[in-house]
């Protein structure tokens, strides 16, 4: 009977278990707060109409990959995609980064789950072989997508034409 229970647990993607103290749940609280902060910034920002560069509204520099190679890195457009998605501009969210809306939905599901579990003193245990394979597949897909986009999108501009006039005027 124990072997059946072990095999059944191995097939799960994740599990939940009650804990006595919140100390082992600090990581879950931090993940929830990271999601909450990301969502707050996404609501505060306006999606850039050029589908990349929204992070520059926070005073951050353009992507080094774009500056040096004139090609997007795997993460170029994610801030714009998250921001557009939160503002309900779903077409723009997919145009900015094809995987952005899916990543934000996954981030939201896991963030809210971790917050709820922290409140209820429940451990969201995702250290399973299936979860690790799924996470590896997601990271692999993200990197392959980024490599293909890097190869197929030359002359990706750090400062689109409309923004170049603004930057020049500020100097």
Buried (B, 14 or more C-beta within 10 A) or exposed (E): EEEEEEEEEEEEEBEEEEEEEEEEBEEBBEBBBEBEEBBEBBEEBEBBEBBBBBBBBEEEEBBEBBEEEEBBBBBBBBBBBBBBBBBEBEEBBBBBBEBBBBBBEEBBEBBEBBBEBBEEEBBBBBEBEEBEEBEEEBEEEBEEBBEEBBEEEEEBBBBBEEBEEEEEEEE
